[in-house]
């Protein structure tokens, strides 16, 4: 009886495993493409330079896939992707540190000989100062004749005005 039960369980598990292989290849069945590991490209490697500290490397490369307990001076980055119908693409990079500074790069990609600075598409915009209207509270209190010193029509007291010689004073 136990051999029969064992045989049945073995046959059921094999058939279920084979069904999952067949169902992935059926037309109309969606399978999710998942990238594994950190995305590593040549632009990231080109930004790395000897002497960079670990924080700078974390900013450029992201967290390492593996920090080995026995080799804490080594960070490993592995990137694997297999687009549907194509061969698997796998890249491996190993960074070696000494006293919190990078001293070596090993792996599939090499940094360029010329230092590369990453350009940015960000722009700075100077926004002109707006003359804001009074708030609702200032309008209500203004109806009763109390401005609380916030009215733009009220002149600034002489004691609060900066004087020309105040800039020349050093403390």
MARRO-486584 format. One record per residue (C-alpha): x, y, z; residue number from 1; residue in three letters. Coordinates in nm, 2 decimals. Example, Ala and Ser with C-alpha at 12.3 -4.5 7.8 and 13.67 -1.06 7.14 Angstrom:
% MARRO-486584
+--------+--------+--------+-----+-----+
!     xx !     yy !     zz !   i !  aa !
+--------+--------+--------+-----+-----+
!   1.23 !  -0.45 !   0.78 !   1 ! ALA !
!   1.37 !  -0.11 !   0.71 !   2 ! SER !
+--------+--------+--------+-----+-----+
END
This chain:
% MARRO-486584
+--------+--------+--------+-----+-----+
!     xx !     yy !     zz !   i !  aa !
+--------+--------+--------+-----+-----+
!   0.00 !   0.00 !   0.00 !   1 ! UNK !
!   0.28 !   0.25 !   0.09 !   2 ! UNK !
!   0.46 !   0.18 !  -0.25 !   3 ! UNK !
!   0.13 !   0.25 !  -0.43 !   4 ! UNK !
!   0.08 !   0.58 !  -0.23 !   5 ! UNK !
!   0.45 !   0.68 !  -0.30 !   6 ! UNK !
!   0.41 !   0.60 !  -0.67 !   7 ! UNK !
!   0.09 !   0.80 !  -0.69 !   8 ! UNK !
!   0.25 !   1.11 !  -0.51 !   9 ! UNK !
!   0.56 !   1.09 !  -0.74 !  10 ! UNK !
!   0.34 !   1.07 !  -1.05 !  11 ! UNK !
!   0.12 !   1.36 !  -0.93 !  12 ! UNK !
!   0.42 !   1.58 !  -0.86 !  13 ! UNK !
!   0.58 !   1.51 !  -1.19 !  14 ! UNK !
!   0.27 !   1.58 !  -1.39 !  15 ! UNK !
!   0.21 !   1.91 !  -1.20 !  16 ! UNK !
!   0.56 !   2.02 !  -1.27 !  17 ! UNK !
!   0.53 !   1.94 !  -1.64 !  18 ! UNK !
!   0.20 !   2.13 !  -1.66 !  19 ! UNK !
!   0.37 !   2.44 !  -1.54 !  20 ! UNK !
!   0.63 !   2.41 !  -1.82 !  21 ! UNK !
!   0.36 !   2.36 !  -2.08 !  22 ! UNK !
!   0.13 !   2.64 !  -1.96 !  23 ! UNK !
!   0.41 !   2.90 !  -1.99 !  24 ! UNK !
!   0.44 !   2.83 !  -2.37 !  25 ! UNK !
!   0.07 !   2.84 !  -2.45 !  26 ! UNK !
!  -0.04 !   3.13 !  -2.67 !  27 ! UNK !
!  -0.24 !   3.39 !  -2.49 !  28 ! UNK !
!  -0.09 !   3.31 !  -2.15 !  29 ! UNK !
!   0.09 !   3.61 !  -2.00 !  30 ! UNK !
!   0.41 !   3.54 !  -1.83 !  31 ! UNK !
!   0.58 !   3.82 !  -1.64 !  32 ! UNK !
!   0.94 !   3.92 !  -1.73 !  33 ! UNK !
!   1.13 !   3.98 !  -1.41 !  34 ! UNK !
!   1.48 !   4.13 !  -1.41 !  35 ! UNK !
!   1.70 !   3.98 !  -1.14 !  36 ! UNK !
!   1.97 !   4.18 !  -0.95 !  37 ! UNK !
!   2.09 !   4.54 !  -1.00 !  38 ! UNK !
!   2.07 !   4.69 !  -1.34 !  39 ! UNK !
!   2.44 !   4.74 !  -1.43 !  40 ! UNK !
!   2.54 !   4.93 !  -1.74 !  41 ! UNK !
!   2.85 !   5.09 !  -1.88 !  42 ! UNK !
!   2.75 !   5.44 !  -1.78 !  43 ! UNK !
!   2.75 !   5.34 !  -1.41 !  44 ! UNK !
!   3.09 !   5.17 !  -1.44 !  45 ! UNK !
!   3.24 !   5.47 !  -1.62 !  46 ! UNK !
!   3.16 !   5.69 !  -1.31 !  47 ! UNK !
!   3.36 !   5.47 !  -1.07 !  48 ! UNK !
!   3.71 !   5.58 !  -0.99 !  49 ! UNK !
!   3.98 !   5.45 !  -0.75 !  50 ! UNK !
!   3.96 !   5.62 !  -0.42 !  51 ! UNK !
!   3.58 !   5.66 !  -0.41 !  52 ! UNK !
!   3.43 !   5.57 !  -0.07 !  53 ! UNK !
!   3.15 !   5.32 !  -0.02 !  54 ! UNK !
!   2.88 !   5.58 !   0.01 !  55 ! UNK !
!   2.97 !   5.72 !  -0.33 !  56 ! UNK !
!   2.97 !   5.37 !  -0.48 !  57 ! UNK !
!   2.63 !   5.31 !  -0.32 !  58 ! UNK !
!   2.49 !   5.63 !  -0.48 !  59 ! UNK !
!   2.61 !   5.53 !  -0.83 !  60 ! UNK !
!   2.56 !   5.15 !  -0.83 !  61 ! UNK !
!   2.30 !   5.09 !  -0.56 !  62 ! UNK !
!   2.31 !   4.82 !  -0.30 !  63 ! UNK !
!   2.53 !   4.52 !  -0.38 !  64 ! UNK !
!   2.36 !   4.19 !  -0.45 !  65 ! UNK !
!   2.61 !   4.01 !  -0.22 !  66 ! UNK !
!   2.82 !   4.13 !   0.06 !  67 ! UNK !
!   3.01 !   3.82 !   0.17 !  68 ! UNK !
!   3.06 !   3.76 !   0.54 !  69 ! UNK !
!   3.40 !   3.62 !   0.48 !  70 ! UNK !
!   3.51 !   3.89 !   0.23 !  71 ! UNK !
!   3.36 !   4.22 !   0.35 !  72 ! UNK !
!   3.61 !   4.41 !   0.14 !  73 ! UNK !
!   3.43 !   4.28 !  -0.17 !  74 ! UNK !
!   3.09 !   4.38 !  -0.32 !  75 ! UNK !
!   2.94 !   4.17 !  -0.59 !  76 ! UNK !
!   2.68 !   4.30 !  -0.84 !  77 ! UNK !
!   2.50 !   4.05 !  -1.07 !  78 ! UNK !
!   2.25 !   4.15 !  -1.33 !  79 ! UNK !
!   2.05 !   3.89 !  -1.52 !  80 ! UNK !
!   1.78 !   3.94 !  -1.78 !  81 ! UNK !
!   1.61 !   3.71 !  -2.04 !  82 ! UNK !
!   1.38 !   3.90 !  -2.27 !  83 ! UNK !
!   1.11 !   3.68 !  -2.41 !  84 ! UNK !
!   1.24 !   3.46 !  -2.70 !  85 ! UNK !
!   1.60 !   3.58 !  -2.65 !  86 ! UNK !
!   1.91 !   3.44 !  -2.48 !  87 ! UNK !
!   1.98 !   3.53 !  -2.12 !  88 ! UNK !
!   2.20 !   3.84 !  -2.06 !  89 ! UNK !
!   2.41 !   3.82 !  -1.74 !  90 ! UNK !
!   2.66 !   4.08 !  -1.62 !  91 ! UNK !
!   2.88 !   4.04 !  -1.31 !  92 ! UNK !
!   3.09 !   4.31 !  -1.14 !  93 ! UNK !
!   3.30 !   4.28 !  -0.83 !  94 ! UNK !
!   3.43 !   4.59 !  -0.65 !  95 ! UNK !
!   3.72 !   4.55 !  -0.41 !  96 ! UNK !
!   3.76 !   4.80 !  -0.12 !  97 ! UNK !
!   4.05 !   4.88 !   0.12 !  98 ! UNK !
!   3.99 !   5.11 !   0.42 !  99 ! UNK !
!   3.65 !   5.21 !   0.28 ! 100 ! UNK !
!   3.79 !   5.32 !  -0.06 ! 101 ! UNK !
!   3.75 !   5.13 !  -0.39 ! 102 ! UNK !
!   4.08 !   4.99 !  -0.51 ! 103 ! UNK !
!   3.97 !   4.75 !  -0.79 ! 104 ! UNK !
!   3.70 !   4.66 !  -1.04 ! 105 ! UNK !
!   3.66 !   4.31 !  -1.18 ! 106 ! UNK !
!   3.40 !   4.16 !  -1.41 ! 107 ! UNK !
!   3.23 !   4.19 !  -1.74 ! 108 ! UNK !
!   3.25 !   4.57 !  -1.78 ! 109 ! UNK !
!   3.55 !   4.79 !  -1.76 ! 110 ! UNK !
!   3.56 !   5.16 !  -1.67 ! 111 ! UNK !
!   3.67 !   5.40 !  -1.95 ! 112 ! UNK !
!   4.02 !   5.55 !  -1.93 ! 113 ! UNK !
!   3.88 !   5.91 !  -1.95 ! 114 ! UNK !
!   3.69 !   6.03 !  -1.64 ! 115 ! UNK !
!   3.32 !   6.07 !  -1.72 ! 116 ! UNK !
!   3.09 !   6.31 !  -1.54 ! 117 ! UNK !
!   2.72 !   6.24 !  -1.56 ! 118 ! UNK !
!   2.53 !   6.53 !  -1.72 ! 119 ! UNK !
!   2.20 !   6.62 !  -1.58 ! 120 ! UNK !
!   1.89 !   6.75 !  -1.76 ! 121 ! UNK !
!   1.78 !   6.95 !  -1.46 ! 122 ! UNK !
!   1.74 !   7.33 !  -1.49 ! 123 ! UNK !
!   1.72 !   7.60 !  -1.24 ! 124 ! UNK !
!   1.43 !   7.85 !  -1.27 ! 125 ! UNK !
!   1.43 !   8.18 !  -1.08 ! 126 ! UNK !
!   1.07 !   8.25 !  -0.97 ! 127 ! UNK !
!   1.00 !   8.62 !  -0.93 ! 128 ! UNK !
!   0.87 !   8.73 !  -0.59 ! 129 ! UNK !
!   0.49 !   8.77 !  -0.58 ! 130 ! UNK !
!   0.30 !   9.04 !  -0.41 ! 131 ! UNK !
!   0.06 !   8.82 !  -0.21 ! 132 ! UNK !
!  -0.29 !   8.94 !  -0.11 ! 133 ! UNK !
!  -0.38 !   8.96 !   0.25 ! 134 ! UNK !
!  -0.50 !   8.64 !   0.41 ! 135 ! UNK !
!  -0.87 !   8.59 !   0.51 ! 136 ! UNK !
!  -0.78 !   8.66 !   0.88 ! 137 ! UNK !
!  -0.61 !   8.99 !   0.79 ! 138 ! UNK !
!  -0.91 !   9.09 !   0.58 ! 139 ! UNK !
!  -1.16 !   9.01 !   0.87 ! 140 ! UNK !
!  -0.95 !   9.19 !   1.13 ! 141 ! UNK !
!  -0.91 !   9.49 !   0.89 ! 142 ! UNK !
!  -1.29 !   9.53 !   0.89 ! 143 ! UNK !
!  -1.27 !   9.61 !   1.26 ! 144 ! UNK !
!  -0.98 !   9.85 !   1.23 ! 145 ! UNK !
!  -0.71 !   9.61 !   1.36 ! 146 ! UNK !
!  -0.44 !   9.51 !   1.11 ! 147 ! UNK !
!  -0.20 !   9.36 !   1.36 ! 148 ! UNK !
!   0.10 !   9.52 !   1.19 ! 149 ! UNK !
!   0.06 !   9.30 !   0.89 ! 150 ! UNK !
!  -0.08 !   9.55 !   0.65 ! 151 ! UNK !
!   0.14 !   9.63 !   0.36 ! 152 ! UNK !
!   0.03 !  10.00 !   0.38 ! 153 ! UNK !
!   0.17 !  10.03 !   0.73 ! 154 ! UNK !
!   0.52 !  10.17 !   0.73 ! 155 ! UNK !
!   0.80 !   9.98 !   0.88 ! 156 ! UNK !
!   0.92 !  10.14 !   1.21 ! 157 ! UNK !
!   1.25 !  10.31 !   1.20 ! 158 ! UNK !
!   1.40 !  10.08 !   1.47 ! 159 ! UNK !
!   1.35 !   9.78 !   1.24 ! 160 ! UNK !
!   1.49 !   9.93 !   0.92 ! 161 ! UNK !
!   1.84 !   9.82 !   0.84 ! 162 ! UNK !
!   2.09 !  10.10 !   0.84 ! 163 ! UNK !
!   2.37 !  10.14 !   0.60 ! 164 ! UNK !
!   2.63 !  10.12 !   0.87 ! 165 ! UNK !
!   2.48 !   9.80 !   1.01 ! 166 ! UNK !
!   2.63 !   9.61 !   0.73 ! 167 ! UNK !
!   2.98 !   9.74 !   0.80 ! 168 ! UNK !
!   2.97 !   9.63 !   1.17 ! 169 ! UNK !
!   3.15 !   9.31 !   1.26 ! 170 ! UNK !
!   3.06 !   9.12 !   1.57 ! 171 ! UNK !
+--------+--------+--------+-----+-----+
END
